Amino acid sequence: MLGLGVASAVAALSGCRRDDPPGPAATHVAPPVPTTSPTPTRSMYGDSLSEALAVTLRRYLEPTPENPDHPSYAGAVALVTIGGERVAGAVVGEAVRYGAGPVLLPSDRRVTMREDSIFDLASVTKVVTAILLLRLVDAGQVDLAAPVQTYLPEFRGPGKDAVTVTHLLAHTAALPVGPNLAGLSTVEQRWRAVVDTPLLADMVPGTVFRYSSVGLMLAGLIVERLTGQRLDEAVRTQLTEPLGLRDTGFTPLMWLPEAERSRLVATDARSSRGLLRGVVHDDVCYLLGGVAGHAGLFSSAADLAAIGQLLIDDGGPLLSAEVVKRMLSNVNVNLPAVDPDRPNRTSDHGLGVVLNQPWFMGELAAPTTFGHTGFSGTSIVCDPRRGLVLVLLTNRAHPNWSWANPDPVRAHVATVVAEHVG
């Protein structure tokens, strides 16, 4: 049966709309959603936590001592739920501040950030791909311990027979970060190159954590192969429609009504593709047609919180409690981690979710805390001990992803939440 947390998250959060016209940057402390019977948690710290979130997020709208040359982002949305009930939130800054170039836009052409703004989730997409694949495990169509070749016979090459489905989801498949698509002119050729990606010469599958988007591209292909649906259709029929989520999907310019496109948040303004807004930022996903298992999903804070609550609620109507337990358990115990960008991280990882990483979870980090980050500045942290979901969506790639490291604000916001909820 549908957990009460997911049900109330979808019902309450989808109603948190704000129709601000385009204009100068604004800070909005999101009020708790009115209900007939406010929960004790909301009355205890909802207003103070919302104000603390707003203060924290405003700090990064300007250069900081740690990042003195640029702001960390143009705008951000934070949302906190407990038990599926919305307890706090804040919105700051702008969804669009720069035009292609980048060129700083005059104030009357900028777009104010909203509570229901729709962001490019980047690698947070991987969590949704994992959910779809684990539904196939529940259905008896996929064995996590089986070789990937069982489902993708064309996945061949030296050492590939040892790569299992679990390895794809846990980033232990000995695959590189991305595929080599250079010189390939068609989407079909590029997908073939993904499947043909060779294993790293110095790695053995199942022995080392090394983050790889290729693994989740392959996981998405398994979903497509076994469901007979393209991944965007699988997301719609197996996740967003059952949960009543209307802000989540790939290629939003294909399904978001014209009147609602002001909700789209911009990313890069330096791209050869011009200003990116409603078009995937990830270059590989773009070359693969905009739909892939590693990136390309767009969503709002409310929808993403509901997906997090689904997992805290043991899978609700979509997954069995048994498979969720496996998803949220560390499958990389005692394995080394190789991450040049974050040399102090551990290998702790579930099936498609990151576990216990203070570098973005702050003081919410614990062995049972799970979540994911996205290159575009997005993140979700779920703490089952508290029944808590924290969604932080920023447009740190607007206009230039190299302007700031998104991790400090992620950890700072998570710690602020931990300090308030105890």
N, C-alpha and C positions, 0 to 999 in steps of 0.2 A: 504493500500500500504506500501511497505517497506520504513521505514524512511531513509532519506539520511544519517543520522548518522550511522545507522547499516550497510548500504551498503558500505560506505566508510571505516568504521572500519574493516570490513571483507576483503575488497579489499586491503587496505593499510597495515594493520597489519600482514596479512598472508604472506606478502612478506618480513618481517623483519627477514631474516635468517642470521645466522653467523656460519661458518664452522671452528671453532677453533679445532685443534688437541688436544688430551689430553696433559696436561702439568702443570706447576706450576700455582698457583693462579694468576689471572689477574683481572684488573679492566678495564672495558670498558664503556666509556660514549657513549651511543647509539645516533647516529646522527638522526636528523629528516628525515623522509622518503621524498625523492625528489618528488615534484609534479610540474605540469605545472604552477600552480598558488598558491604559498604559502599563507596560511591564515595569517591574521594579528597577531593572537595569537601566532603562531609559531615563527614569526620574533621578537615578543616583548620579549619573555622570554624562548623560547625553549632551546637554548644553555646554558644559565645561570642556568635554572632549572635542566637540565641534569647534569651539573657539581655539583650543590648543592646536587642532589640526590646521585651522586657518592661519594662525600665527606662524606655524612651522612652514607651511607651504609658501606663504608670502616671503619668507626669508630667502628662498631660492629663486624668486623672480628677479633678483638682483645678483650681481657678482658677490661672491663670498670670499673670505680669506683663503679658503681651500681651493677656490676656483675664481681667481681675481679678474680674469679677462672677459668673462661672459656670464650671463645668467644660466641657471641650470635648465630652464625650460621657459617657454612663453606662457604656459598655463597648465593647470592640473585639476584633477578631480579625485577626492578621497571619499571612501564610503566604508563604514563599519557596521556589520550586523552581528547580532548574537542570537542564536537559536532561530535564525531566519527573520528576526525583527530588526529593523533599521534603528540604530541607536545614535549614530553620529555621522556627519559628513561635512565636507567643505569644498568649495569651488573657487579657484583663483585664476586670474589672468585671461589669456586669449587663446582661442582655438586656431586663429589665423592672425599672424602679426606681420609676416613678410610675404612679398611676392617673389616670383622667379628671379633669380639673380645670384644671391638674394638682395631684395630691395625692401627697406623698412617702409611699410605702408602708412599713409596718413591715418589718423585716428578714425576718420569716418569710413574707412574701407576695411578696418580690422573687424574680426568677429569675436565676440565675447564668449568665453567658455561657459558651458551650461552643465547642469547636473546630468542631463541626458545626452551629452555629447557622445559621438560615436568615434572610437579610436581604432587605429590599426594595431592589433594585439601582438603582431610579430610572433615570437616564439611561444607565447602563451597558447597559441594554436595547438602546440604539441599536447597539451592536457586534453583537449577535445578529441584529437586524433586517438589518444590512448583510450579514452572512454568508449569510442566507437569500436576499437579493436577488442576491448575487453567485453563488450556486448557479444562479440562473436565467440569469445571464450565461454561465456555463460551459455550460449546456444549450442556448445559442443562442436563448433565449426573450427576452432583454433585451439591448438595445444601450445601453451607458452614455451614448453621445453622442446618443441619440434623445430627442426631446421627451417630456416626461411625458405629454402628450396622446396619444401613441401607445398608451399602456397604460391611461390614465384619460381617455377622451375628454371626460368631464364637467369636467375641470380647465380651465375657460375663464375669460377675463377679460383686461383690458388687460395686455399684456406676457407673458402666461403661455405663449404659444406658443414663447418663447425659453428656457423653463426645461427643462433636461435632467435625466436621471436622476443624472448625476454631480453636478449642482448640489444636488440633495436631500441626497446623502450627504456633500458637502463644505461645507454651510452657506453656499452662495453663490447660493441661489435667489431672493434678495431677498424672502424671506418673513419675517413677524414671528415673535417668539419663540413665541407661542401663538395659538390661534384665539379668536374671540369667540363664546362659547356662551351668553351671557346671554339669559334668557327662553325657552330651548328646553327642552321638557319630555320629549322622547323621545331615545333613543340614535340612532335613525335621523336625526332632525333635526340632532343635534349632529355626526354624521359628515358630513352634507351641508354643514354650515357649515365643517368642516375643509377640504373640497374647494373650497368657494367662497371661502376666505380670499384677499383681494386682496393683490397685491404691494405692498411699501412704495413710496410715491410718489417717494421720493428715491433709489431704487436701481435698478440695471440688473442682471439676472441674469448671473452669471459674473464680476462685477467687484469684489466686496467680500465678505469673510467676515463674516457676522453670524449668530450662533448662533440656530438655529430648530428648535424641536421639531416644528413643522408639517411640515417637510421629511421627517422620519423617520416621522411619521404617514402621510404620503403613500407613502413607501417601503413601509411595512407593508401599505398597501392594494394596492399593485402585487403584492406577494407573494401576498396573498389572491386577487386577481383571476386571476393566472396559474396558481396551484397548485390553486385550487378549495377551499382549506382556510382555516379561520379561523386567525389568526396563532398562537394557542396550540397548535393541532393541528399546524401547520407546524413549530413549534419542537420539538414532541415527536417527530414522525416523521422530521424531517430533521436534527435536531441531538442532542437528548438521548438518544433510543433508540440511534442509531448509536454514540454515544460511551459509552454505559452510564452516563449521569448520571441520578441519581434525585432530586436535590435542587433541580432547576431547572425553573421553569415559572411561568406566570401563575396568579392566583387560587389560592394554595396550600390554602386551606380546602376546595377542591373535590377535592384529590387527596392531601393529606398525611394519613396515618392519625391518628386521634384520639390514639393513644398517643405520637405524635411531635410533637404540636403545641407541646409545651414548648420545642421548638427554635426557634420563631418569635420574632423580635426585634421589639420595639415601636418605633414611631416617635412621631408627635405624640400628646400627651395633652390638647391644648387644642381639638381639632377638634370641630365640631358633630356629627361622626359618632362622638364618644366616643374612647376610647383606640384607636389604630390598631395592630393586631397581626394579621398575615396578610391585611390589607386594604391595597390600594395607597395610598400617601401622596399621590401626585400627583393633585390635584383634577381636572385635565382627563382623565387616564386613567380615573379613577373615573367621571366623567360619561359617558365613552365605553364603559362596560361593564367596565372593568378589564383590557382587552386592547388594546394599541396599540403601534405601532412605536417610540415615543419613551420609554416608561416602562411599569412594571407587572410586570416580570419579577422573580422571587425566586430566590435561589440561596445556596449555601454557599461558603466560601472554596475548598474542594477542587474543587468543580465549576467555579467560575469560573477557577481556575488551569488546569484541563484545557482550557477553551476558549481561554485565552491560549496554551497550549502548542500547540494545533491550528494556530494561525497562525504560530508560530515554526517549526513543522514543515512549513511550506509547504502547509498545508491538509489534510494527512493524507488520509483517504479521502473528504473532503467537498468540497474545493475543489482546483482545479488550482494548481500552483505559479505559473503565469502570472497568474491572476487575483489570487492572494494578493500577488504582487509589485506589481500595480497598486493593490491595496487599501492597501498599506503605503508607497506612494510619495506624496510631497507633490504634490497636484493644485492647490494654491493658490500656486504660486511667484510671488513679487513682488506678491501682492495685499495691499491694506490690510486691517486688521482693525478692526471696531467692536465693543467689548465694554466697556460702562460699568462692569461689576463688576471687570474685570481689564484696565485700560487699557494695561498694558505687554505683554500677550500678543501673539503673532504669529498670522498666519493659517495657519500650517503645519498641514495636515490631510490625511489620506488619505481613503479611502472608508469613512466610518463610524467612523474612529479618529482620535484626536488625536495629533499628532506633536511631539516635541521641545519640551515645555513645562515649564521648571524650576519654575513656580509649584506644580505638584503632583508632578513627577517628581524634584525635587531634583537631586542630582548623578548620577542615572541618566539624565538628559536628554541626548539626542544626536540627530542627524538621523534615525537609524534607530529610535529608541525610540518605541514607540507605546502607547496606552492610552486610558482614558476615566475620567471621574468621574461620580458620581451625587449629586444634591441631598441625599439622605438620609444622606450621609457615606461612601459607598462609592467604591472606586477600584481600578483595575488598571493596572499598569505592566509592559510587556514589553520587555526589552532583548535583541534578537537577537544582539548582539555577545557576550554572556555566556551566551546560551541561558537567560536568567533571566526568571521571572515573579514579580512581587510583587503580592499581593492584600492590600488593607487595607480591612476592613469595619468601620465604626463606626456607632453609632446616635445620631449627633449631632443628629438631629431629635427625640430623646426627652428631655425632653417638649416642647421648643420649639426649632425650627430657628434662631431668631434669637439664641440664646444664644452661639453661637460660629461663627467662620469655619473650615470644615474644612480649608482649604488648608495652613496652617502645619504641622499634624501630618502631612499627606500628604508634604510636601516633606522634613520632618525624618526620617520613617521611611525614605523612599527614599534619603536621604543616608547614614543609618546603614548601610543595606544596601550601598550603593556603597563605603563606607569599609571594610567587612569583606571583601567579595569581591574588591576591587581591580579 
